């Protein structure tokens, strides 16, 4: 599946004087805005953006050259308690040793209607603080005070950047947006390529205007005259005239983007615009092309001091790796030994990024590092062992899909080993990951492999192998409806990684209590697990259970859903139309073998009929079979999805598949007293 099928990427250029930006002013909150109880077009909305205006301006600074100013002002209406989180805002900015942006916040106020009058509560200094996100980024966080149902909040912020760049702008979010305006002012020396994504688009106005700036210069020269000898400094001013391109994006009444099940990152599908600097063209200088394709982008990244050169460092690990390799024979053994060595000895500090924070040598010594420290180290060790290993740039799910060639599209790096049977993908930051079983955060469509010579290749990150869950369930029903039984569950691949992670995060008592509560308040005993730490093998859970809420007794009859607490009883797909794909993360197959012993004195009155639902293009299948043999029932059930991602065009078929599956799984066995 190609991303281009899911996104219409274009820019609408309109040269119409009829489209004018509306007048909004901070501090001019109306009584009508405060009295409004719900959004007129979406009564379910917890909050709404009444207006948001942004402006990016590139100006000349006498001391450092061209700089960028980014100004934003916003007004938000809070309708419900669920919207209180909009009072917490975070403004990210670059904050590294050699590149620092400056952020200022002003006019941050909460307005409430008290006794028919507007009351304003200003943000105080203790409601503003800075927080480090990574070695390169920080964020300024604010919390608006005195927020209630009905409040209107406002704030303004400015970011000054010592470079030429245009930040992304979102026209849509998970609450309604009444009005959004974004303007860019770009001198003719810089050419930006805009790219829009989403399913609805703003109106765009472009126009040109004449601008100028002054350059001050000074020159030391002799004063002349017969005496000669003396010098003085003369100051000059040069007026530079240029053409500025002004672009305005206008969006009105954009509906909230409703999240649904199986979406990797809803922001991938929201209406927004990004700009990539693609060319510079200064007077009397040759035109310079920038980031025109992925190969040029990744070559630039590879040449960074904290990327490519880190792959060439080997002295810090050579002795350790030699010892590891002495006990290996096959390439697979080499991969596992080195992979496990890095996982065991260097812990992830939760920072992402494709640039090293500490550097591989320091990270190895201190046993901690960011993603780049860990996986570039892993790549270097694999290369040292004689394997063909290369880094793969990745954009995590939270970062969005890398659609357009630019250096900020990626925020993560993993390792790929080339073998005769294809690539083996590795990420040594995750405790329970194995070769080709990556953390879910990495499963985001495509990554880009970079070779030593600077060439690159697109790599499919989405799993193709099916992850299995095999459940063996045996239980007896008593005449009073009580159920006693045993369960054995075997999970492999991604299912195993997720289960191990779930188990490791809780004490056993807490885990079992959670399991009991989510499974109709059953009581669990004789719990055991196998292969918990041998992560190359499937993990197996076994336990006995009793339950008093698993059957219904009506008169002389017992009603029971044969799958008990494994029953799928709700369709996760509720939208009539879905415009973005369904992302299951990985293909899976859930298989159930169930044996039911019915109580003495009862007979089967009704059994669910066997059923089979098969989706076209081999996307998935549901099979349900049941056989009765005297007082024992035998069931075999399969629910299988064969693709990690299913396109929006197949949504209606998938929705009907789940509807049919749930109808069958919730169908009751009816037992009658004889």
N, C-alpha and C positions, 0 to 999 in steps of 0.2 A: 504494500500500500504506500503510495507516494503522498507526502505531506501536501503537495500542491493541490491535490484533489480536495483537501479539507479546508483550504484557505484561499480566498480570493484576494490576491495581493495587487492593489493598484492605487493610484492617487488620482482623485478627481480634481481637475483644475477648472475653476469657474472664475470668469472675469465679469462678475455681475455686481453693479453698485447697489442692488436691492437688498443684499444680505448685509445687515449691519449688526454689530455686536450690541447686546443690551447693556443698559446702564445699571450696574450694581455697585454699591458702596458699602464698605465695612462700617459697622456701627449704625447703619440705617435699618435696623430690624423693625418690622411692623407688628402691630398688635394682631393683625390677621394671621401672620405667620406663627405667632405664639399660641393663638387660639385654636389653630388647626389640630384636630384630634387624630386624623389618619390621612394617609396620602390619597389624593383624589383619584388616582389611576391604579393604585395597588394598596388596598386596605390591609393586606397582610404585612406590609413593610414595617420593620422595626425602626427605620430611620430613612432619611432621604437627603441627597446632596441638592440643596436649593440652588446653589451656583458654585462653580469652581473655575477660576481664571488663572491661567499660567502664561508666562512670557519668558522667552529665551532671547537674550540680546548679546551679540558679540561686539565688543568695543575695543578700541586701542588704548592701552595703558602705557604712559611714557616710560615706566621703569622696566616692565617685563614684556611688553608687546601686547598681542591680542589676548583678551580674557573673556570669560563668559559669565553673564549674570542670569540667574534663574529665579524668577519671582512668582510666588503662588499665593493666592488668597482664596479662602473657602468658607462657605456657610452651610451648616448641616442642621437639619431638624431631627430631633429625637422624639419618636412616637411612643416607644415601648421600652421596658427595662432591658430587653434583649439588644437594644441599640446603644446601651451605655458605653459599649466598647469603642464606639466612634469618638468618644471623648479622649481616648488614648491615641496619640499620633506619634509616628516615628519618621524622621527625615534622615535618610542615609546620606553619607558623604565620604569622599576619599580622604584618608588620613594616614598617609605613610610618611616615611622620613623625608622623601624627596618630592612628594606631591601632596599638598594639603589644600583642602577647600575650607572655606569659612561659611558657617551657617548662623543666621540670626533669626529669631522669632519675635514677632511683635503683634499687637492688636489681638491678642488671644483673650476672648471674653465669652462668658456664658450668660445668656439672657433668659430670664424667667418672667412670667406674668404674675405679679403679686398684688392682690387687691385691685385689679384692673389697671395697674401701672407696670411699666417695664422696669425690671430690676437687673442691673448689670453687675456681674462678679468677674473681676479681672484675674488673669493667671498671675500667680506670684512666683518668685524666683525658685521656691522649693518645689514647684511643679515642673521644672525644667532640669534635665540632666543628660549627660553624655554617656554612651555605652560603647565599648569596643566590640566590633563584630568579627574582625579578623585583623591580620597584620596590615591590611590595606584600607579597611573600611571601618567607620564608626557610624553611630546614629544618635541624633539628638531627639530625645523623647520628651513629650509634653503630656500632661494630664489636666484637662480642663476641669475647673472646680464647680461644685454646686449643680451638678447635672441631675435633672429629674425628667420624668415623662412630660413632654411638652416643651422642653428647653430647646433653644436655638444656640448653637455654638459657632464661633467664628475664630479664625486665626490666619495669620499671614507669616510667610517665611521667605527668606532669600538665601541663595547659595551663590557664592562667588568662587569661580574655578579659574586657576591660573593656566588654563588650556582652552582649546576650542572644541566644544562638544555640545550636543543637544540631548537632554535626557528624554527617556520614553514618557509618553503621556497616555493615560488611560481615560477613555470617554465613558466606559461602562464599568460597573462593579456589582457587588451582590445586593445593593440597594438601588432604588430608582435615582436617576440623575436628571434633574429638571433642566439644567443648563451647564454646559461645559465649553470653555473657550481656551484655545491654545494658540499663541502667536510666536513666530520666530522672525528674528531680524538678523540677516546674514550678509556680510560684505561679499562683494563679487569675487574676492580672492579664495573663497571656500565653496566647494560644491558638496552638498549633502544629498544622499539618496534616501528619500523617505519610503517607508514600507508600512502599510496598514495591515492589520489582521482583524479577524472577527467576522461577523455576519451582518452587521449594520455599520454604516460608515458616516462620518461627519461631512458637512459641506466644507468646501475648501476655496479660499479666495487667495489669489496671488497677484502681487503688484510690485512695481519697482519705484524707487525714489532716489534722488540725488543726495548724497551725504558727504561729509568731510571730517577730517581730524587734523590736529596740529602736531607736528614732530618738532621738538626743541633740540637744537644741537649747538655745540660751542666749538670755537677754534682759537688757538693761541697764535698771535702774529706780532711782528715788529710795528712800532708806532711810526717809523719813518722820521724824516727831518735830518738836519745836518748833524745833530748830536748822535743820532742812531742809538742802537743798543737796547733800549727799553722794549718790553713786550707787554701785551695786554690780552685778556680773554674777551672775545667777541661772541655774543649769543645770536643765534639765528632761529627763525621759525619757518618751517615749511608747511604749507597747507596742502594736504593730500585729499583730492576729491575722488570719490568712488560711487559706485551704484550699489544700493542695498536692496536685497530681495526680501520682501515682507510677505509672509504666508500666515493666513488665519484659518484655523480649523474650528468649526462651530457644530455642536451637537445639542439637540434639544429633545427632552422627553424620551431619554433612552431607558428602557425597562431594566429592572434588576435581572442580573444573570442568575438563573435558578440552578443551583447545584443538584446533581442527582447521583445515584449509585454508579460506581465504576467510572469515575473521571479522575485522570491522573493529576490534573491541575486545571481547574476551571478558568484560570487567568489566561491559559493558552488560547481560549476561544472568545475572550472579551474584546470588544472594540478598542483598539489602541493604535498609536503610531510611534514608530521609532525612526531614528535618523542615523545613518552611518556616513562619516566623512569619507568621501570617495576620491576627492581630487583637490589639490591646491594649485592656484595659478596666479602667482605674483608677477608684477611688471618686471620685465627684463630677466626673468628666470624661466627655465623650462617647466612645463606642466608636470606635476608629480601625481601619479596615480597611487591611490591607497586602498587596500583591502578590496580589490576588485573581484577576487574569487577566493575560494577556501584554501587553495594551495598557497597563495601569498599570505593569507592570515596565519596559517599554521607554521609557515616558515618563519614569520616574524616571532611567533610564540616560542618556537624551538630555539631561536637564537637568543632569547632572554637569558641573562646570567643565572637566574634562579630556576631555569628549566633544563635546556640542553646540556650545558656544562656539568650539571649535577649528575647526569647519566654517565659521565666519563670518570667519575671518582670511584675508585675500587679499593684503595689501600686500607680503608677502615674496616672492611669486612672480609678480605681475602683469606685470612687464616681460618676464620669461622666457616666460610663456605667450602674451603678445601676439605675440612673435616666432614661436613655434611655430604659432599659428593663422593667421598671415599666409600660410602655405604650404599651408593645408588648405581644402578645399571642402565635402566631405561629412561627415556626422556620424561615419561610420566612420573617416575620416581624422583627425578631431579626437580620437576615442577612442584610436586607435593612437598618435598623436603624443604626447598627454599621458601615456598609459600607459607608453610607452617612455621618456619623459623622466624620470618618477618612478623607474622601474626602474634607469635608468642612473645616476641622481644620488644616490639615497638607498638605502643598503644596510641590510638587516635585521640586527639585532643578536641574533637568535635568541630574543628575548623575545616571548611572546604577550600577550594582554590586549586588552580593548576600551577601556581608558583610556590616554591618552597618557602616556608616561614623561617625555620631554623637552619635549613640545609641538611642534606642527607647524613653527613658525617656527625653533626651535632645531635640530630634526632636519634641516630643509632646509639650514640654514647649515652644520651639522657633518657632513652627508651620511651620517647613520646614525640609526636609530630603531627602536622596537618596531613591532609590527603596526599598532597604532592610529595611531601617528605617520605611518606610510607610507600606509595606506589611507584615513584621514580626510583627509590631504593630497590624495590622489588624487581623492577625492570633491569636495573644495572646488574643485580646478582644473577638474574636469569641469562643475561647476555654473557656474563663472565663464565657461566657454566657451559657455554657453547650453543645455547638455544637462540633462535631468532625471536627476540622479544622487542616490542615497541610500545610506547605510551599511546593511550587512546583518550582524546579529549571528550568530555561528556558534559552535557547540561543536565543537572538533576531535575527531578519532577517539580520541585518547588521553584526552580529557576526558570522553567518554561522550555519549550522546544526551540532548538537552535535552527532558526529558519533562514537567516540572512548572514552572509559572510561578514563577520566582525569579531574583534578580539574579546568582546565582552559576552559573546553568545554562550561561551562555556564557563563553567565554574568548578570543574572537577576533572580528575584524571584517573584512569585505571590502566591495567596492563593487558596486552594481548600477546600470546605465544603462537607463532605460526607452526602448524604441523601438517603432514600430508593429508589429514582428515579435516582440515579447517582450523579456525582460530579457537584457542582456549582463552577465555576472558577471566581475569582475576582482579579481586579487590581485597587487599590484606587488612583493610580497616575494620572489617566486620568479623566478629568472633566466630560465628557459625556459618560463614560463607564457605563454599567449596569451589573448585574449578567449574566455571560456567554457571554457577549459582551466585548471582550478584545481589547485593542489597537492593531492596525495592526502590530506594531513592535513585538508583542508577538506571532503572528500566524506563528510559525516556526516548523511545524511537531509535534514533541513530547517534552514534559517536563518530569521531574522526581519528583514525590511526595516523601517526606521524612516523615516518622512517628517518634514518640517519641522513639520507640525502635530501631531506626537506620535502619529498613528495608525500602525498596523503591519500587516504582511501576511506570511503564511508563504510562504517561497520554497523550492522544491525544489532541492536542491544536487546531486542525483544526475544525472549526464550521461545524455542520451537519444540523442545522436549516436554512431554506431558508429565506433570507432577501428580503422583497418585496418592489417594487416601483410601485405604482398605479397612472397612469396619466389619467386625464379626460380632453380632449381637444375639445373645440367647437369653430368653426370659420366660417366666411362668406367670400366668395370671391366676389369682385366687378368686374365690367366689365373691369376696367382699370388694373386689377391684384393686387390691394391693398387687403390686408388681415387684418381683425379685428377679435379678438377672446378672449377667456378666457381659462386659464389653472388652474387646481387644481392638485397638486402633493402630494401624501401621501407616506412618506418613513418610513420604520420600521427597527428595529434592527441595523445591521451594516450600512445600507444606512442612517439611521437616525443619528447615531453617527457621520458619516463623514459629513453629511450635516450641523448638528449643529456646528461642529468644523469649517467648512468652513464659515458659517455665523458669528460666534463669532469673527473670526480673522479680519473682515472688518467692517467698518461703513456701514450702510444700503445703503447710496448713492453709495459707492464704490462697494458694492456687486451687486447692481442693474446694475450699469454701466458695470461690468464684465459680468453679465448675458445677458445683451443686446448685447454686442460685440461678445460673443460666440454663440449667437442665431441669426445669420444673420442680425445683426444691427437692431433688432426690437426695438420699443419704448414701455416701460412698464409703466403701471399706476395701481392705486388701489391695490398696493402690500400689502399683509398681511400674517402673519404666526401664526399658532396655535400650542400649546404644545411645544413651543420653549424651555421652561425650565422644563417642566414636562417630564423628560427623560424616564420614563417607558412607555410613550405613543408614538405612531407614530407622527412625525412632519408633518404638513401640510402647504404647500405654495400655495397661490392663487394670481393670478394677471391677469389683462387685457393687451392685447398687440395689436399693429398695426405693419404691415411690408410692405415695398414696394419692397423687394427683395426676396420674397418667391415664386413667380410665374414667369413663362416665357410667354411672349406674342409673338407669331409668326403668322403673318397674322391675320386670324379671329379665332385663336385658343388660348386657355390657357392651359399651361402645369404646373402641380403641383405635387410635392411629397407629398402624403397624410399625412405623419408624420411631415411635415415641419422641424423644427429645432431639432426634436427628431430622425431624420433619421440617422441610422448607414450607412455611405457611404464609409468607408475604412476598408479593411480587416487587422486586426492587425497582422495576421500571414502570413509572407512573405517568410520565409525560405523554401527551398525545403525539407530539412530534419532537424529535431530538435532532439537533443540528450538528452535534459533535459526536465523535466515536465513543464506543463502549470499550473501556480499557480494563481487562481482567488481570493485567500484569503478566500472567503466564497461563499456558494451557493447563487444564487439570482434568482429572477423572476421579470422581467419588463413587466408590463401589461399596455396596452393602449386602452382606449375607446375613439374613435374619431368621432365627428359629424361634417359634412361639409355641408354648404348651398351654392349651386352653384348660380351664378348671374342670374337675370331675362334676358331672351333673349338668354340663353345658354342651351345646352343639353349635356349629356354625350356621347362622341364618343367612348372612350376607357376606360375600367376599368382594373386594374390588376386582374388577376384570383386568386381565393383562393389558398392557398398553405399550406403544412405542411411538416416539416422536423424533423425527430425523430432520434436521435443518439442511437446506440446500447448500451446495458447495462444501459439503463435509465440515460445516462449522461446528456441529455438535449433535448429540443424540441423548435421548432419555428412554430407558427401557425399564419396564416394571413387570415382573412375573411373580405369580403366587401359586402354590400348590398345597392342597389339603390332603393329609394322610391321617385319618382317624382323628386323634386329639392333638395333632402336631401340624403347624403351618410352616411352610418354608417359602421365604421370599428372596428374590434376587433383584437388586435395583442398581441402575447405572445412571449417573448424571455426568456427562462429559462435554467440555468445551474445548475445541481443537485449535483455537486461535487466541493469541494474547490480546489482539485488538480486532474489534468488529466495527466496520464502517457504519456511519449514520444511515446509509441506504438500506442496511439490513436490520435496522432497529425494530421495525414493525414485526418482522419475522421472529426476532429474538424475544420481543415482548410476548408474542403469542406462544412461543415455546415455553417460556417461564409460566405463563398462565395455565397451560395444559399440564405441565409438570406439577405445579402446586395443587391444582385441582385433584390430581391423582394421589399425590402424597398425603393430602388431608382427608381423603376418602376413608371412611371408617369400616373396620371389621365389626360386624354385629354378631354377638353371641347370645343365644337364648337358653333359658333354663329348660331342661327336659324332665 
